[in-house]
């Protein structure tokens, strides 16, 4: 019987979602199951380790924005940086939410709404592990400590993801409840944001003491280190200091605990900005120059920055290839985290969304698109905006007459600007070419069998109505969905490798899903410093609005992109720096699921997410290519392609089923 139970347990641990996918964190059955198996599971090292690995399975995947994978993060396609062209009805609810039409009854019945249960399930598993790992035989105390650190880190992440999605949430008991726990003790109300933030901070600080400084070998990639804990602390403390959670939230005055305590801090506390600066500084001081860089290549472009910024990186743009330094992190070219000092926490064997992003001529679906406003946000090559373009690097009409290849070869890792490309897409910064798939973009797709290369458009993404990747094919071909075409005229190339193809016989390069990287920590540090009005000392670390620190760490990002740095005049103006930081984060972290939260925490969503969503005219025929380059409202394709922000879209709705079960659980306002 004992051997039989062990075989069953091994299978349960390996495939837990069969039994737990529909479980709720208040359900009794999972706890009863845990109590029955806990002594057996935590006796042996291999069972304990499997249980720990299973906790990781509840983590979100930051590389995914699609519906069909439950761990996907939807934030790119429900903010102003992206859209899903798929219908708001049926299974895809992104546009339903973006248009402020989603109800709590809708939310929670599909994978878009699974996050509440998923993250609380992860918390429950982490609690079980933390409370029982000490029983495991045959492992050292050091290993028990490190494994506990991993579980604490994961638990902190689950709470933080709940906070990002829903705002303040209930903090459940650290000791898993038992079968005979009174039901009243399960009826938890929401804690305040500050209570949640302090609790998660405590978890991360404890994890930091137990986690290793670095991973031992490649088999441990995907596990956290001390630096990963500091990275989460940096993001958490920055958000906690931001206006939404720090005094600028009068619209949420009715969101209170039963005793009347506001769930969001109603009085601005400057000390929170100091805490954010200190938390970032802890990691910045350890890694003062740790962005991913690739050495300059024979055809790396010239970057038009001032002479004093032509020095070698990090003091200027010299000696590196900015295109590959940025893009190779995301498309699989720099495959090993060990080779990339910028990565702080990642998932190595993650699913990716390439098919949603690739054009039809590579058998992609092309139905997760980039709107014109993000395209227009990118700088020109000399650091000017498109509205203030220079004569040397103009933003103009017309078409290119020559083909330009830079940063590698045309048929592999280089970037090619084809002749007859619209001049809007010439003279742009390197992150533009790493991210934006525009009309007449070349996709090397080197894994495509030569005899299967599309005879109509070859390897060129053409989004004219009558092109292979255009509207007519999607509407008329039985193998396509009528909504599978880039209605804005733009796709995302950030995660596309030059080998990638879905044509039969093609393949995709394995990629890394990055959750935290140093570029964010540098910008977190800069943002927090910029807000300080005095010198503050937190845990013996002093911070103030140090202009040279702001300039240096902001320019690490700029120089890596091949752009001129900010000036002393920029740094001297707090409001100017706020605008520069917001725009830099928008570009640097495009489609990394950060923009959605940045707009909410800074109270800018009502402005940006109520702007008209536009693109180019994909109804134009290739024979009338000039007509393609007129800006149109995307609602001309589908009426649901607009975004409407109201205050209730600050947070996702708590699923109605949870509210019905727990009389103490207050719904988010507006739902």
N, C-alpha and C positions, 0 to 999 in steps of 0.2 A: 504493500500500500504506500509506504514512504517513497519508494522509487517511482511509483506511478504519479504521486503528487509532485515530485520534483520534475518529472517530464512535463507535466501540465504547466507547472510554474515557469519553466524555461520557455515554453511556447507563449504563455500569457505575457511574459516580459518582452519577448521579441515582437509580438504583434498585439499591443495593448489596445489599439484603436478599434479593434473588432468589438471589444466590450465597453470601452470607455468613451467612444466618440460621441455618444448621446448623453453622457453623464453631466450633471450639473454640480457645481461646487457645494450645493446644499443637499444633494441627494444622499441617501443613507447607504445604498447598495455598494458604492465604491469603497466606503469606509469599512463596511463589514468584510468585503473581500480583502482589503489591506490587512485587517486584523487577523484574518485567517492565514494569510500567507507571510506576514512580516517576519516571524521568527525563522521560517524556512529560507526566505529570500536572503536575509542579512547574515546568515551563518557563513556562506561561502563567498569567496572573493569574486568569482565569475558572475554569480547571480547579483551581487551588490553592484558590480560594475555595469551590468546590463540595465539594472534599474536606473543608475545614474545616466547612462546614455539615453534611456528613454525619456528622461526629463528634457533633454535637449530637443527632442522631437516636437515640443510645444513652442519652441522659439519661432517668431515670425521670420519670413524670408524677405529681406529688403530688396532683393532683385526682382521680385514678382509683383505685378499689379493686376494679374488676371484673375478672373472669377473662379476658374475651375480648380485652383489649388487652394485648399483651406488656409494655408499659412501665408497666403499672399498679403501684401500690404497695399491698400488701395489708394494711398494718399496722393500719388502723382496724378492719377486720373480723376481725382475729385478736388483738385486745386486749379490754379490758373496756369499750371505748367503742362497740363496734358488733358486728354479726353479719350474716352472709349467711344467708338462710333456705334457700338452695339446698342440695341433698343433698350429703353428704360423699362419696358415691360418684360415679363417672363423671368429668366434667370439672372439677367444682368441688371443690378440695381444701382450702378454708379451714377447714372444720369438722374435717376429718381432722387437720390440724395442731393446731388449737385443743384438740382432745381428746387430744393427745399420741399419736396413732396413725400419724402420717406416717413413712414409712421413707425412707432414702436412695434406694432403688430406685424409690419412687413419685416422689420429688422430682427434677426435672430432665427429666421426660418431658412436661411441659405448661408453659404460660406462667407459672404460679406459680413454677416452678423454673428459669426461663430466666436468672435474674439473674446467676448465676456466669459464664455464657458472654457474656451481654450486656455486662456491665461490663468484663470482660477484653478483649472485642472493642473496646470504646471506648478502653481503655488502649493497645491495639496501634495503633489508628488515630492516636491522639494522638502516640504515639512516632514513627510514620512521618512525621507532619506536622512535628513539632518538628525532626526530623533533616534535613528536606528543604526546608522553606520558604525557606531562604536561597538556594536555587537559582532561585527565581522571578524572572523578568524583568519589568520595567515597573512595579514598585511601589517605594515609598520604603522606606528602612530603618526609618522610624517605623512604617509599616504592617506590615512584617515582624515588628517587635518586638511590636506590639499583637496581631497574629494568634498569635504564639508565646505571648503571655500568655493568650490565650483557650484555646489547646490545653493549656497547663499547668493552668489552672483546671479545665478539663473532666477532665483526667487525675486531678487531685486529687479531684474529686467522685466519679469512678468508684471509686477506691480507698476513699474514705470510705463509699460506699454498700455496697461489699463488706464492709467492717469492721462496719458496722451490721447487716448480714444474717448474716454468718458468723463474726464475731469476727476475730482475727488471720488474715491471709491472706499468701500468697507475694507478695513484691515482685519483679516480673519485670524483666529487664534494660532499661535505658533505650534501648539500641540494639536495634532489632528483630533477632531471630535470623534467620539465613540458612538457605537450603535445606540446606547441608552442616553445620549446627550439630550437634555430637554429641548424641545423644539423652539422655545423662547430664546434660548442661547444661540440659535442659528439665525434669528431674525435681526441681523446686524444693520445698523444705519451707516450712512456714509461718514467717513472721517473727513476732516478739512484737508485742503490741499497741503497746508503746512504740516499737518500731522502725518500725512502720507509721505511728504518729502523728507521729513525728519526720520521716519521709520525706514524708508528706503536708503537714506544716507547711512543710517546705522548698519543696515545689512551690508552695504558696499564697503564700509570701513572695516567691518569684521572680515569680509571676504578678502579685502586687501591684505590683512595680516596673515592670512592662511595661504593665499595663492602664490605660486612660484614667480620669481622675477622673469623667467623666460621658459619657453617650452623646451623639452629635452631633445625631441626629434620630430620628424615629419608626421609620425603617427599621432601626435598630439595637436596638430593644427585644427583649429576650430574650438579649442579649449581656451578659457580666459587666463590671463596673467594679471599681475598687479597693475600693469598699465591699462588693461581693459577695465578694471574696476575704477581707476581714476578717470578714464574716458567717460564712463557713464555718470560719474559724479560731476564731471564738468558740464555735460549736457543738462542734467537734472538741476543743478544749482543755477545755471544760466536761465532756464525756463522759470524757475521759482522766483528769480529776481525780475522777470519781465513784467510789463504793465498788466497783462491780464490777471496774473496771479499775485500782483504786488500793488494793489491800490487803485488800479484803473479798471473797475469792473462793476460800476453802479447798475448796469443793466441786469446783473445777477444778484441784486439785493435780496430777492426772495428765495434764493438758494441757501437754505439754512439747515442746521441740525435741529433736532426737536427742542433743544434748550435755547434756541435762538442764535447760536453761534454761526456766523457766516461761513460757508464752505470755502470761499475765496477771501484772501486777506484784503481788507477794505482800506487799510492805511499803508501808504508807500513807506517802505523801510529801506533806506539806502544801504544799510548793513548787508542786505541780501546781495547787492551788486558786489560788495567787497568779498563776500563768501564765494561768489561765482568767479571772481578774479583769482582768489587764492586757490580754489579747486583746480582751475585751469593751470595756474602757475606751477602747481606741484608736478604736473606732467610736462609742461613747457621747459622747466628747469632741467628735467631728466633728458628731454629730447628737443634741444633748441634748434635743430636743423635737420629734421627727419621727414622730409617729403620724398616721395618717389621721383627719381630723376633717371633719365636715359641720356647717355653721352651724345654729344653733337654728331650728326651724320654728315656724309659728304655733300648731301643736298638739303640739309637743314636750311630753312629760309633765313634771310637777314631780318632782324627785328629792329624797327625804327624807334629806338629809345635814345635818350640823351647819352652823350659820350661817357659820362661818369657811371652810366648803368650798363655799359657794354662789358663790364668786368665779369669774370667767371662767377657763376652761381655759387653761393647765395647772395653775393654782393651786386649781382646784375644778371643779365640774361645769357651771358656767354658760357660756352662749354657744354650746353645741354640741348636736347631736342625737345622743345615744349610740347609738340604734338604727341609724341610717344610717351613723354613723362607723365602726361595726363591720361591718355586713352588706354595705354597698355594695362593700367590697373583694373579696368573694367571689362575688357573684351577677351581676356584669357591669355594674352600674350605674355604677361608677367604672371605665370601660373602659381608660383610658390610664394606664400606669405613670407617665408624666411628670406626671400630676396627683396622684400619690400618693407622698409622700416616705417612706412606711413601707416600700415594696417595695424590697428589696435585690437579689433575683434572682427571675425568673419566666419562665414560658413563655407567650407571648402567644396563639398559635393552638393551644391544647391541646384534646384531646378531653375531654369531661366525662361524668359518670356520671348525668346528670339522670334518665334513664329508670329507673334502679335506685332512685332516691329519690322519684320522683313517685308519687302515689296512682293507683289504677286509673281513677278518674273523669276523669283527664286522660290516660288511656291510658299511664300509667306502669306499672311492674312492682312497685314497693313491696317489694322483696325484700332491700334492705340497710337494716337497722333499728337503732334505738337502744334499749338496754336501760334498765330503770327506774333503775339505779344512776347513770347519767349524768344522767338527768332530775332526780333528787333532789339532785344535787351543786350545781345552780345556786342562787344566793342569792335571797332575797326582795328586793323593791325597796329596802328600807332596809338591805341588807347582812347581815341575819341569815340563819341557816340555816333550813331547813324544820323542823328539830327544835327550834329556839329562836325561832320566829316571834313577832312582837309582836302586840298587840291591834290596832294601827293597820294593820298589813299581815299579816293572819292567813293561816295555812295550814290550811284547814279543808275539811270536806265540803260537800255541797250544790252548787248551780248558780247561775251569774250570771243576773241578771234584766234587765240592760241591755246594749246593744251599745256598745262603746267603740272608737273609732278614734283612733289617734295617729300622729304623725310622717309626715303626708301624707294623701292621700285614700283612701277605701275601695276604689275601683276602679282604683287604680294603685299608687303607691309606699308607701302607708301600711300600718300593721298594724291588723287588726281582731280584737278579741276579741268573738266573737258572743255573744248572749244564749244561755242554756242550756249554756254552757261550764262544765265542772266547776271548782270553786273552787281545786282544786290548781294550776290554770294561770293564776290571777289573781294580781296583786300580785308578779309575778316580775321579776327584773332583765332588762335589755334584751338581753343576749346569749342569754338563754333564748328570747325571741321570735324572735331572728334565726336560731336553730339548730333548735329542737325543733318538729316537726310532730306535734301531738297530736290526739286525737279532737275533731272539731268545729272544726278549723282551716279558715280561709278562704284559698283560693288565687285571687287575682284572675285569673290566666291570661288576660291581656287579648288575647292573640293568638288565642284560641279563637274560631272563627266563631260568632256568636250562635245560629244555628240548630242548632249541633252541641253546645251546652252540655248536659251530662248532665241528662235530665229527672228522674231519680230523686233525685240528691243535689245537683244544681246544681254550684256550685264549692266545695262543702264536703267536706272529707275526713272521711268517717265510716268508722270501723273496726269498727262492729258487725258481727256475723256476717252479717246479711241486707242490708248496705249494698253499694253498688256497689264500694267499695274494700275490702270485707271478705272473709271466708273462703269463703263459699258461692259467690261469683262465681268465685273462683280455682279452686275444686274442680269446678265444673260447666260453665264456659264453655270452648268449644273454642279460643278465642283466648288463653286464659290458661294459665299453668303452675300446677299444684296447690300449688306453694310460693310463688306470687307474691302474698303478702299480708303486711302488717306484723304478724307474730306477737306482737310486744311491745306493739303499739298506738302505736308512735312511728316517725316517719320524720325524716330530716334535711332541714331547709329552708335550711341555711347557703348552699348553692350554687344555690338556686332563685330565679330572678328573677320579678318579678310578671307578666312577659309569657309565661313558659315554659309550653308545652303540647305534647304529642305527638299531640293530636287532629288529624286531617287538616285542613290549612290553617293549623294553628298553627305557631309557630316558637319557637326558643330564642335567648336573648341570648348573644352571644359573651362568653366569660369568660377570666380570667387565672388560670393555675395558679401560685400563689405558693409558692416553695420556701423563701425566707428573707425575714423582715421584721423591722423594728426592735423590735416588741414582744418578740420572742424574745430579742434582744440585751439589752434592758433587764432582762428577768428572768434571763438568764444572768449578767449583772453582779451583780444582787442576790443570786443564789444563791451565787456565788463569794465575794462580800464576806462573806456571812453565815457562811461556814465558816472565815474567817481568824482565827488566834489570835495574830497579831503583825503587825508592819509588815514588808512584803517589798518589795524593789526588783528589778524585772526590766527589763533594757534601759533603765535610767534612769527607769523609771516606778514610783513607789511606790504601794502599795495597802495598806489596812488595813480592819478592820471598821468602816467609817464609817457611823454610824447615820443621819445625815442623808441621805447618798447612798442608802442602802437605802430609806429612807422616801420620798424624792422619786421615785425611778425606779419603785418598786413602785406608788406612787400615780398615776403617769402612766397606768398600765393601769387602775387602779380608777376614776379620774375619767372616763376615756374611756368606761367602761361605765356611768357614772351612779351609781356606788356610793361610799359613804363610804370614806375612806382608812384605812390602818392607823395605829395610834397609837404613841407613844413606848414604851408598855408592850409592845406587840407586838414592836417592833424590839429591845427589850432582852432578849428571850428567844429564844435561838438555836433551841431545839427548836420553839417556837411558830412562828417564822419558816419553818422547814423545812416544817411542815404547811401554812402559808398559801401558800408558793411552790408546793408540789406541787398544791394545789387550784386555784390561779390558773392554772397551766399546763394543768391538766386542762380547765378551762372555756374559757380564752382560745384554746387551740389544738385544740379539739375537732374531730376528723376531719381534722386537718392532718398526720396520720401521725407525730405526736410522742409520743403517750401510750405506745405500745408500747415505745419506746426509753427513755422516762423511767422506766417501771416496772422495766425490767431494769437500767439503770445505777445506780438507787438501791436495788436489791434489794427492791423492794416488790411485784413481780409475784406472788410466792407468796401474798401476802395478798389482793390485789385480784382476781387472775384465778382464784382458787379460791372467790370468793363466789358464791352461787347467782345465776344469771341469771334475772331476773324481768321481768314486764311486767304490763299490765292484762289483763282477761279478754275477749279478742276473740271468745270463743264466745258472749258475751251478745247477745241481740237488742235492736234499738233500742227496742222496746216495754218492755224491762226495763233501762233505761239505768243504774239504780243498780248492777245486777249487774256492769256493765262495769268499774266502778271498785273492783275488788278485785284485790289483788296475787297473781299466780300464777307458778309455775315455768314457764319456757318449754318445758321438756321435755314438757309436756302436749300440745304441738303436734307436735313432732318429737323423737325420743329423742336426736338428735345435737346439739340446741341446748343445749349446756353447754360450759364451758371448764374444762379441767384443766391446771394449771400444774405441771410438775416442772422440775428443774434443766436437763434436756436441752432444754427449750423456751426457754432463754436465747438460743440461737443456732439458725438454720436448719441443717438437715443439708447438708453438701457433697454434691452429686449423686454417686451410686454410680459412675457412669461415669467421673468424674474420679478417684476413689480407685483404681479398677481400673487406670487408665492410669498413675498416678504412685505408685510404691511409697513415696515420701518424703512424700506428702501425708497428714497425720494427720486422721482424721475427728473431728468434734465429739463430745464425750463423750455417751454414751447412745444413740448410733446405730450 
